[in-house]
Amino acid sequence: MISFTDALVSIVVTQMAVLTMKGSPQALNASALFGMGCSVLFCLGGIWMMLRKTKVPMKEVELIKN
């Protein structure tokens, strides 16, 4: 999941650089919107990971501590 997040951030930065180099008047707006879309994906991924996390029964936690 971390590699996926890193890849999406790299894509946003690359998009901004290419659009800026080409002199696009919408470079900032396009990159900001794309970055916000990626942020929504990051948040959904975090929620998904929290929901699929398995809970350890209390007895096993006590055994691990001892």
N, CA, C and O atoms as a Maestro MAE file, in Angstrom:
{
 s_m_m2io_version
 :::
 2.0.0
}

f_m_ct {
 s_m_title
 :::
 protein
 m_atom[264] {
  # First column is atom index #
  i_m_mmod_type
  r_m_x_coord
  r_m_y_coord
  r_m_z_coord
  i_m_residue_number
  s_m_chain_name
  s_m_pdb_residue_name
  s_m_pdb_atom_name
  i_m_atomic_number
  :::
  1 25 0.826 -1.188 0.000 1 A "MET " " N  " 7
  2 3 0.000 0.000 0.000 1 A "MET " " CA " 6
  3 2 0.876 1.260 0.000 1 A "MET " " C  " 6
  4 15 0.545 2.257 -0.641 1 A "MET " " O  " 8
  5 25 1.987 1.199 0.722 2 A "ILE " " N  " 7
  6 3 2.888 2.361 0.762 2 A "ILE " " CA " 6
  7 2 3.508 2.600 -0.611 2 A "ILE " " C  " 6
  8 15 3.654 3.747 -1.034 2 A "ILE " " O  " 8
  9 25 3.870 1.533 -1.303 3 A "SER " " N  " 7
  10 3 4.440 1.678 -2.646 3 A "SER " " CA " 6
  11 2 3.421 2.272 -3.611 3 A "SER " " C  " 6
  12 15 3.768 3.090 -4.463 3 A "SER " " O  " 8
  13 25 2.168 1.861 -3.475 4 A "PHE " " N  " 7
  14 3 1.102 2.406 -4.318 4 A "PHE " " CA " 6
  15 2 0.938 3.898 -4.068 4 A "PHE " " C  " 6
  16 15 0.814 4.675 -5.014 4 A "PHE " " O  " 8
  17 25 0.936 4.297 -2.818 5 A "THR " " N  " 7
  18 3 0.815 5.710 -2.454 5 A "THR " " CA " 6
  19 2 1.993 6.505 -3.003 5 A "THR " " C  " 6
  20 15 1.819 7.601 -3.537 5 A "THR " " O  " 8
  21 25 3.184 5.951 -2.870 6 A "ASP " " N  " 7
  22 3 4.389 6.618 -3.378 6 A "ASP " " CA " 6
  23 2 4.311 6.786 -4.893 6 A "ASP " " C  " 6
  24 15 4.691 7.827 -5.428 6 A "ASP " " O  " 8
  25 25 3.823 5.769 -5.570 7 A "ALA " " N  " 7
  26 3 3.707 5.837 -7.037 7 A "ALA " " CA " 6
  27 2 2.715 6.924 -7.455 7 A "ALA " " C  " 6
  28 15 2.979 7.675 -8.395 7 A "ALA " " O  " 8
  29 25 1.588 7.011 -6.771 8 A "LEU " " N  " 7
  30 3 0.603 8.038 -7.129 8 A "LEU " " CA " 6
  31 2 1.129 9.452 -6.869 8 A "LEU " " C  " 6
  32 15 0.868 10.366 -7.651 8 A "LEU " " O  " 8
  33 25 1.856 9.628 -5.790 9 A "VAL " " N  " 7
  34 3 2.454 10.939 -5.506 9 A "VAL " " CA " 6
  35 2 3.468 11.297 -6.600 9 A "VAL " " C  " 6
  36 15 3.529 12.446 -7.038 9 A "VAL " " O  " 8
  37 25 4.247 10.333 -7.030 10 A "SER " " N  " 7
  38 3 5.221 10.576 -8.103 10 A "SER " " CA " 6
  39 2 4.526 10.962 -9.398 10 A "SER " " C  " 6
  40 15 5.011 11.821 -10.134 10 A "SER " " O  " 8
  41 25 3.395 10.333 -9.679 11 A "ILE " " N  " 7
  42 3 2.650 10.664 -10.896 11 A "ILE " " CA " 6
  43 2 2.136 12.099 -10.830 11 A "ILE " " C  " 6
  44 15 2.204 12.822 -11.824 11 A "ILE " " O  " 8
  45 25 1.631 12.516 -9.693 12 A "VAL " " N  " 7
  46 3 1.121 13.888 -9.539 12 A "VAL " " CA " 6
  47 2 2.252 14.893 -9.732 12 A "VAL " " C  " 6
  48 15 2.079 15.899 -10.419 12 A "VAL " " O  " 8
  49 25 3.399 14.625 -9.133 13 A "VAL " " N  " 7
  50 3 4.534 15.543 -9.261 13 A "VAL " " CA " 6
  51 2 5.022 15.598 -10.709 13 A "VAL " " C  " 6
  52 15 5.333 16.674 -11.221 13 A "VAL " " O  " 8
  53 25 5.089 14.453 -11.361 14 A "THR " " N  " 7
  54 3 5.515 14.413 -12.762 14 A "THR " " CA " 6
  55 2 4.532 15.157 -13.649 14 A "THR " " C  " 6
  56 15 4.940 15.891 -14.549 14 A "THR " " O  " 8
  57 25 3.245 14.975 -13.404 15 A "GLN " " N  " 7
  58 3 2.227 15.678 -14.186 15 A "GLN " " CA " 6
  59 2 2.394 17.182 -14.034 15 A "GLN " " C  " 6
  60 15 2.329 17.915 -15.021 15 A "GLN " " O  " 8
  61 25 2.606 17.645 -12.825 16 A "MET " " N  " 7
  62 3 2.773 19.084 -12.578 16 A "MET " " CA " 6
  63 2 4.001 19.608 -13.320 16 A "MET " " C  " 6
  64 15 3.952 20.672 -13.937 16 A "MET " " O  " 8
  65 25 5.098 18.860 -13.257 17 A "ALA " " N  " 7
  66 3 6.327 19.299 -13.927 17 A "ALA " " CA " 6
  67 2 6.149 19.366 -15.441 17 A "ALA " " C  " 6
  68 15 6.576 20.334 -16.072 17 A "ALA " " O  " 8
  69 25 5.528 18.358 -16.023 18 A "VAL " " N  " 7
  70 3 5.346 18.326 -17.477 18 A "VAL " " CA " 6
  71 2 4.405 19.445 -17.927 18 A "VAL " " C  " 6
  72 15 4.685 20.143 -18.902 18 A "VAL " " O  " 8
  73 25 3.297 19.609 -17.220 19 A "LEU " " N  " 7
  74 3 2.362 20.665 -17.606 19 A "LEU " " CA " 6
  75 2 2.971 22.054 -17.443 19 A "LEU " " C  " 6
  76 15 2.700 22.943 -18.250 19 A "LEU " " O  " 8
  77 25 3.780 22.249 -16.422 20 A "THR " " N  " 7
  78 3 4.439 23.537 -16.217 20 A "THR " " CA " 6
  79 2 5.462 23.801 -17.313 20 A "THR " " C  " 6
  80 15 5.559 24.917 -17.824 20 A "THR " " O  " 8
  81 25 6.219 22.778 -17.671 21 A "MET " " N  " 7
  82 3 7.220 22.937 -18.738 21 A "MET " " CA " 6
  83 2 6.557 23.248 -20.079 21 A "MET " " C  " 6
  84 15 7.123 23.982 -20.889 21 A "MET " " O  " 8
  85 25 5.380 22.706 -20.319 22 A "LYS " " N  " 7
  86 3 4.671 22.957 -21.573 22 A "LYS " " CA " 6
  87 2 3.959 24.307 -21.570 22 A "LYS " " C  " 6
  88 15 3.437 24.741 -22.597 22 A "LYS " " O  " 8
  89 25 3.939 24.964 -20.420 23 A "GLY " " N  " 7
  90 3 3.314 26.289 -20.328 23 A "GLY " " CA " 6
  91 2 1.796 26.228 -20.282 23 A "GLY " " C  " 6
  92 15 1.124 27.166 -20.710 23 A "GLY " " O  " 8
  93 25 1.259 25.145 -19.771 24 A "SER " " N  " 7
  94 3 -0.189 24.993 -19.685 24 A "SER " " CA " 6
  95 2 -0.765 25.965 -18.658 24 A "SER " " C  " 6
  96 15 -0.282 26.024 -17.527 24 A "SER " " O  " 8
  97 25 -1.796 26.730 -19.041 25 A "PRO " " N  " 7
  98 3 -2.389 27.665 -18.073 25 A "PRO " " CA " 6
  99 2 -3.183 26.943 -16.978 25 A "PRO " " C  " 6
  100 15 -3.450 27.527 -15.928 25 A "PRO " " O  " 8
  101 25 -3.552 25.717 -17.203 26 A "GLN " " N  " 7
  102 3 -4.335 24.949 -16.236 26 A "GLN " " CA " 6
  103 2 -3.490 23.956 -15.454 26 A "GLN " " C  " 6
  104 15 -4.039 23.053 -14.823 26 A "GLN " " O  " 8
  105 25 -2.174 24.096 -15.478 27 A "ALA " " N  " 7
  106 3 -1.278 23.137 -14.813 27 A "ALA " " CA " 6
  107 2 -1.569 23.029 -13.325 27 A "ALA " " C  " 6
  108 15 -1.653 21.925 -12.786 27 A "ALA " " O  " 8
  109 25 -1.723 24.152 -12.668 28 A "LEU " " N  " 7
  110 3 -1.951 24.143 -11.223 28 A "LEU " " CA " 6
  111 2 -3.303 23.512 -10.879 28 A "LEU " " C  " 6
  112 15 -3.396 22.690 -9.967 28 A "LEU " " O  " 8
  113 25 -4.340 23.898 -11.609 29 A "ASN " " N  " 7
  114 3 -5.680 23.369 -11.329 29 A "ASN " " CA " 6
  115 2 -5.748 21.867 -11.596 29 A "ASN " " C  " 6
  116 15 -6.299 21.115 -10.792 29 A "ASN " " O  " 8
  117 25 -5.188 21.429 -12.725 30 A "ALA " " N  " 7
  118 3 -5.239 20.010 -13.073 30 A "ALA " " CA " 6
  119 2 -4.479 19.172 -12.053 30 A "ALA " " C  " 6
  120 15 -4.963 18.120 -11.637 30 A "ALA " " O  " 8
  121 25 -3.305 19.620 -11.649 31 A "SER " " N  " 7
  122 3 -2.505 18.875 -10.684 31 A "SER " " CA " 6
  123 2 -3.170 18.863 -9.306 31 A "SER " " C  " 6
  124 15 -3.121 17.856 -8.599 31 A "SER " " O  " 8
  125 25 -3.786 19.973 -8.930 32 A "ALA " " N  " 7
  126 3 -4.467 20.032 -7.634 32 A "ALA " " CA " 6
  127 2 -5.647 19.071 -7.603 32 A "ALA " " C  " 6
  128 15 -5.840 18.357 -6.619 32 A "ALA " " O  " 8
  129 25 -6.433 19.046 -8.665 33 A "LEU " " N  " 7
  130 3 -7.585 18.137 -8.717 33 A "LEU " " CA " 6
  131 2 -7.143 16.678 -8.730 33 A "LEU " " C  " 6
  132 15 -7.735 15.839 -8.052 33 A "LEU " " O  " 8
  133 25 -6.112 16.383 -9.497 34 A "PHE " " N  " 7
  134 3 -5.609 15.017 -9.553 34 A "PHE " " CA " 6
  135 2 -5.039 14.604 -8.197 34 A "PHE " " C  " 6
  136 15 -5.226 13.469 -7.760 34 A "PHE " " O  " 8
  137 25 -4.353 15.517 -7.543 35 A "GLY " " N  " 7
  138 3 -3.815 15.243 -6.204 35 A "GLY " " CA " 6
  139 2 -4.915 14.997 -5.190 35 A "GLY " " C  " 6
  140 15 -4.787 14.123 -4.332 35 A "GLY " " O  " 8
  141 25 -6.001 15.766 -5.280 36 A "MET " " N  " 7
  142 3 -7.133 15.546 -4.377 36 A "MET " " CA " 6
  143 2 -7.779 14.184 -4.633 36 A "MET " " C  " 6
  144 15 -8.183 13.494 -3.697 36 A "MET " " O  " 8
  145 25 -7.871 13.809 -5.895 37 A "GLY " " N  " 7
  146 3 -8.423 12.492 -6.227 37 A "GLY " " CA " 6
  147 2 -7.566 11.376 -5.660 37 A "GLY " " C  " 6
  148 15 -8.089 10.388 -5.144 37 A "GLY " " O  " 8
  149 25 -6.258 11.526 -5.753 38 A "CYS " " N  " 7
  150 3 -5.344 10.532 -5.184 38 A "CYS " " CA " 6
  151 2 -5.463 10.492 -3.665 38 A "CYS " " C  " 6
  152 15 -5.375 9.420 -3.065 38 A "CYS " " O  " 8
  153 25 -5.662 11.646 -3.041 39 A "SER " " N  " 7
  154 3 -5.823 11.689 -1.584 39 A "SER " " CA " 6
  155 2 -7.064 10.928 -1.144 39 A "SER " " C  " 6
  156 15 -7.053 10.262 -0.109 39 A "SER " " O  " 8
  157 25 -8.126 11.025 -1.923 40 A "VAL " " N  " 7
  158 3 -9.339 10.266 -1.614 40 A "VAL " " CA " 6
  159 2 -9.039 8.777 -1.688 40 A "VAL " " C  " 6
  160 15 -9.509 8.006 -0.851 40 A "VAL " " O  " 8
  161 25 -8.258 8.365 -2.687 41 A "LEU " " N  " 7
  162 3 -7.866 6.949 -2.792 41 A "LEU " " CA " 6
  163 2 -7.044 6.517 -1.581 41 A "LEU " " C  " 6
  164 15 -7.231 5.413 -1.070 41 A "LEU " " O  " 8
  165 25 -6.132 7.381 -1.116 42 A "PHE " " N  " 7
  166 3 -5.324 7.054 0.066 42 A "PHE " " CA " 6
  167 2 -6.215 6.851 1.289 42 A "PHE " " C  " 6
  168 15 -6.029 5.904 2.053 42 A "PHE " " O  " 8
  169 25 -7.183 7.750 1.464 43 A "CYS " " N  " 7
  170 3 -8.085 7.647 2.620 43 A "CYS " " CA " 6
  171 2 -8.940 6.386 2.545 43 A "CYS " " C  " 6
  172 15 -9.121 5.696 3.549 43 A "CYS " " O  " 8
  173 25 -9.462 6.085 1.369 44 A "LEU " " N  " 7
  174 3 -10.253 4.868 1.206 44 A "LEU " " CA " 6
  175 2 -9.411 3.619 1.464 44 A "LEU " " C  " 6
  176 15 -9.887 2.651 2.057 44 A "LEU " " O  " 8
  177 25 -8.165 3.650 1.014 45 A "GLY " " N  " 7
  178 3 -7.264 2.526 1.278 45 A "GLY " " CA " 6
  179 2 -7.005 2.350 2.768 45 A "GLY " " C  " 6
  180 15 -6.960 1.223 3.261 45 A "GLY " " O  " 8
  181 25 -6.835 3.461 3.492 46 A "GLY " " N  " 7
  182 3 -6.631 3.395 4.936 46 A "GLY " " CA " 6
  183 2 -7.845 2.842 5.659 46 A "GLY " " C  " 6
  184 15 -7.715 2.032 6.578 46 A "GLY " " O  " 8
  185 25 -9.021 3.279 5.244 47 A "ILE " " N  " 7
  186 3 -10.253 2.763 5.844 47 A "ILE " " CA " 6
  187 2 -10.396 1.280 5.554 47 A "ILE " " C  " 6
  188 15 -10.774 0.505 6.433 47 A "ILE " " O  " 8
  189 25 -10.096 0.884 4.333 48 A "TRP " " N  " 7
  190 3 -10.177 -0.531 3.949 48 A "TRP " " CA " 6
  191 2 -9.234 -1.378 4.806 48 A "TRP " " C  " 6
  192 15 -9.606 -2.460 5.260 48 A "TRP " " O  " 8
  193 25 -8.015 -0.885 5.024 49 A "MET " " N  " 7
  194 3 -7.063 -1.634 5.849 49 A "MET " " CA " 6
  195 2 -7.540 -1.737 7.292 49 A "MET " " C  " 6
  196 15 -7.354 -2.775 7.926 49 A "MET " " O  " 8
  197 25 -8.155 -0.672 7.826 50 A "MET " " N  " 7
  198 3 -8.661 -0.720 9.197 50 A "MET " " CA " 6
  199 2 -9.809 -1.718 9.330 50 A "MET " " C  " 6
  200 15 -9.902 -2.434 10.327 50 A "MET " " O  " 8
  201 25 -10.677 -1.763 8.328 51 A "LEU " " N  " 7
  202 3 -11.835 -2.642 8.406 51 A "LEU " " CA " 6
  203 2 -11.468 -4.120 8.252 51 A "LEU " " C  " 6
  204 15 -12.134 -4.977 8.831 51 A "LEU " " O  " 8
  205 25 -10.432 -4.431 7.491 52 A "ARG " " N  " 7
  206 3 -10.085 -5.831 7.286 52 A "ARG " " CA " 6
  207 2 -9.095 -6.352 8.325 52 A "ARG " " C  " 6
  208 15 -8.723 -7.526 8.294 52 A "ARG " " O  " 8
  209 25 -8.669 -5.495 9.236 53 A "LYS " " N  " 7
  210 3 -7.751 -5.896 10.296 53 A "LYS " " CA " 6
  211 2 -8.434 -6.903 11.211 53 A "LYS " " C  " 6
  212 15 -9.571 -6.691 11.632 53 A "LYS " " O  " 8
  213 25 -7.745 -8.001 11.520 54 A "THR " " N  " 7
  214 3 -8.318 -8.995 12.421 54 A "THR " " CA " 6
  215 2 -7.962 -8.630 13.852 54 A "THR " " C  " 6
  216 15 -6.871 -8.139 14.142 54 A "THR " " O  " 8
  217 25 -8.902 -8.881 14.723 55 A "LYS " " N  " 7
  218 3 -8.687 -8.567 16.132 55 A "LYS " " CA " 6
  219 2 -8.166 -9.801 16.852 55 A "LYS " " C  " 6
  220 15 -8.638 -10.913 16.613 55 A "LYS " " O  " 8
  221 25 -7.203 -9.606 17.726 56 A "VAL " " N  " 7
  222 3 -6.600 -10.689 18.499 56 A "VAL " " CA " 6
  223 2 -7.436 -10.882 19.762 56 A "VAL " " C  " 6
  224 15 -7.699 -9.921 20.485 56 A "VAL " " O  " 8
  225 25 -7.859 -12.137 20.033 57 A "PRO " " N  " 7
  226 3 -8.606 -12.367 21.280 57 A "PRO " " CA " 6
  227 2 -7.768 -11.999 22.502 57 A "PRO " " C  " 6
  228 15 -6.540 -12.077 22.467 57 A "PRO " " O  " 8
  229 25 -8.431 -11.602 23.569 58 A "MET " " N  " 7
  230 3 -7.751 -11.120 24.764 58 A "MET " " CA " 6
  231 2 -6.843 -12.182 25.378 58 A "MET " " C  " 6
  232 15 -5.788 -11.835 25.909 58 A "MET " " O  " 8
  233 25 -7.212 -13.461 25.326 59 A "LYS " " N  " 7
  234 3 -6.399 -14.525 25.908 59 A "LYS " " CA " 6
  235 2 -5.029 -14.591 25.234 59 A "LYS " " C  " 6
  236 15 -4.011 -14.775 25.900 59 A "LYS " " O  " 8
  237 25 -5.010 -14.439 23.910 60 A "GLU " " N  " 7
  238 3 -3.738 -14.480 23.198 60 A "GLU " " CA " 6
  239 2 -2.869 -13.276 23.544 60 A "GLU " " C  " 6
  240 15 -1.646 -13.402 23.609 60 A "GLU " " O  " 8
  241 25 -3.471 -12.124 23.766 61 A "VAL " " N  " 7
  242 3 -2.715 -10.939 24.141 61 A "VAL " " CA " 6
  243 2 -2.045 -11.149 25.488 61 A "VAL " " C  " 6
  244 15 -0.893 -10.756 25.672 61 A "VAL " " O  " 8
  245 25 -2.751 -11.765 26.437 62 A "GLU " " N  " 7
  246 3 -2.186 -12.030 27.750 62 A "GLU " " CA " 6
  247 2 -1.053 -13.043 27.667 62 A "GLU " " C  " 6
  248 15 -0.073 -12.934 28.405 62 A "GLU " " O  " 8
  249 25 -1.173 -14.029 26.777 63 A "LEU " " N  " 7
  250 3 -0.095 -15.014 26.609 63 A "LEU " " CA " 6
  251 2 1.148 -14.373 26.020 63 A "LEU " " C  " 6
  252 15 2.270 -14.714 26.395 63 A "LEU " " O  " 8
  253 25 0.946 -13.442 25.096 64 A "ILE " " N  " 7
  254 3 2.078 -12.763 24.464 64 A "ILE " " CA " 6
  255 2 2.810 -11.898 25.476 64 A "ILE " " C  " 6
  256 15 4.038 -11.827 25.452 64 A "ILE " " O  " 8
  257 25 2.073 -11.237 26.367 65 A "LYS " " N  " 7
  258 3 2.695 -10.365 27.369 65 A "LYS " " CA " 6
  259 2 3.535 -11.153 28.368 65 A "LYS " " C  " 6
  260 15 4.555 -10.662 28.851 65 A "LYS " " O  " 8
  261 25 3.102 -12.383 28.680 66 A "ASN " " N  " 7
  262 3 3.827 -13.194 29.673 66 A "ASN " " CA " 6
  263 2 4.945 -13.851 28.983 66 A "ASN " " C  " 6
  264 15 5.706 -14.591 29.608 66 A "ASN " " O  " 8
  :::
 }
 m_bond[263] {
  # First column is bond index #
  i_m_from
  i_m_to
  i_m_order
  :::
  1 1 2 1
  2 2 3 1
  3 3 4 2
  4 3 5 1
  5 5 6 1
  6 6 7 1
  7 7 8 2
  8 7 9 1
  9 9 10 1
  10 10 11 1
  11 11 12 2
  12 11 13 1
  13 13 14 1
  14 14 15 1
  15 15 16 2
  16 15 17 1
  17 17 18 1
  18 18 19 1
  19 19 20 2
  20 19 21 1
  21 21 22 1
  22 22 23 1
  23 23 24 2
  24 23 25 1
  25 25 26 1
  26 26 27 1
  27 27 28 2
  28 27 29 1
  29 29 30 1
  30 30 31 1
  31 31 32 2
  32 31 33 1
  33 33 34 1
  34 34 35 1
  35 35 36 2
  36 35 37 1
  37 37 38 1
  38 38 39 1
  39 39 40 2
  40 39 41 1
  41 41 42 1
  42 42 43 1
  43 43 44 2
  44 43 45 1
  45 45 46 1
  46 46 47 1
  47 47 48 2
  48 47 49 1
  49 49 50 1
  50 50 51 1
  51 51 52 2
  52 51 53 1
  53 53 54 1
  54 54 55 1
  55 55 56 2
  56 55 57 1
  57 57 58 1
  58 58 59 1
  59 59 60 2
  60 59 61 1
  61 61 62 1
  62 62 63 1
  63 63 64 2
  64 63 65 1
  65 65 66 1
  66 66 67 1
  67 67 68 2
  68 67 69 1
  69 69 70 1
  70 70 71 1
  71 71 72 2
  72 71 73 1
  73 73 74 1
  74 74 75 1
  75 75 76 2
  76 75 77 1
  77 77 78 1
  78 78 79 1
  79 79 80 2
  80 79 81 1
  81 81 82 1
  82 82 83 1
  83 83 84 2
  84 83 85 1
  85 85 86 1
  86 86 87 1
  87 87 88 2
  88 87 89 1
  89 89 90 1
  90 90 91 1
  91 91 92 2
  92 91 93 1
  93 93 94 1
  94 94 95 1
  95 95 96 2
  96 95 97 1
  97 97 98 1
  98 98 99 1
  99 99 100 2
  100 99 101 1
  101 101 102 1
  102 102 103 1
  103 103 104 2
  104 103 105 1
  105 105 106 1
  106 106 107 1
  107 107 108 2
  108 107 109 1
  109 109 110 1
  110 110 111 1
  111 111 112 2
  112 111 113 1
  113 113 114 1
  114 114 115 1
  115 115 116 2
  116 115 117 1
  117 117 118 1
  118 118 119 1
  119 119 120 2
  120 119 121 1
  121 121 122 1
  122 122 123 1
  123 123 124 2
  124 123 125 1
  125 125 126 1
  126 126 127 1
  127 127 128 2
  128 127 129 1
  129 129 130 1
  130 130 131 1
  131 131 132 2
  132 131 133 1
  133 133 134 1
  134 134 135 1
  135 135 136 2
  136 135 137 1
  137 137 138 1
  138 138 139 1
  139 139 140 2
  140 139 141 1
  141 141 142 1
  142 142 143 1
  143 143 144 2
  144 143 145 1
  145 145 146 1
  146 146 147 1
  147 147 148 2
  148 147 149 1
  149 149 150 1
  150 150 151 1
  151 151 152 2
  152 151 153 1
  153 153 154 1
  154 154 155 1
  155 155 156 2
  156 155 157 1
  157 157 158 1
  158 158 159 1
  159 159 160 2
  160 159 161 1
  161 161 162 1
  162 162 163 1
  163 163 164 2
  164 163 165 1
  165 165 166 1
  166 166 167 1
  167 167 168 2
  168 167 169 1
  169 169 170 1
  170 170 171 1
  171 171 172 2
  172 171 173 1
  173 173 174 1
  174 174 175 1
  175 175 176 2
  176 175 177 1
  177 177 178 1
  178 178 179 1
  179 179 180 2
  180 179 181 1
  181 181 182 1
  182 182 183 1
  183 183 184 2
  184 183 185 1
  185 185 186 1
  186 186 187 1
  187 187 188 2
  188 187 189 1
  189 189 190 1
  190 190 191 1
  191 191 192 2
  192 191 193 1
  193 193 194 1
  194 194 195 1
  195 195 196 2
  196 195 197 1
  197 197 198 1
  198 198 199 1
  199 199 200 2
  200 199 201 1
  201 201 202 1
  202 202 203 1
  203 203 204 2
  204 203 205 1
  205 205 206 1
  206 206 207 1
  207 207 208 2
  208 207 209 1
  209 209 210 1
  210 210 211 1
  211 211 212 2
  212 211 213 1
  213 213 214 1
  214 214 215 1
  215 215 216 2
  216 215 217 1
  217 217 218 1
  218 218 219 1
  219 219 220 2
  220 219 221 1
  221 221 222 1
  222 222 223 1
  223 223 224 2
  224 223 225 1
  225 225 226 1
  226 226 227 1
  227 227 228 2
  228 227 229 1
  229 229 230 1
  230 230 231 1
  231 231 232 2
  232 231 233 1
  233 233 234 1
  234 234 235 1
  235 235 236 2
  236 235 237 1
  237 237 238 1
  238 238 239 1
  239 239 240 2
  240 239 241 1
  241 241 242 1
  242 242 243 1
  243 243 244 2
  244 243 245 1
  245 245 246 1
  246 246 247 1
  247 247 248 2
  248 247 249 1
  249 249 250 1
  250 250 251 1
  251 251 252 2
  252 251 253 1
  253 253 254 1
  254 254 255 1
  255 255 256 2
  256 255 257 1
  257 257 258 1
  258 258 259 1
  259 259 260 2
  260 259 261 1
  261 261 262 1
  262 262 263 1
  263 263 264 2
  :::
 }
}
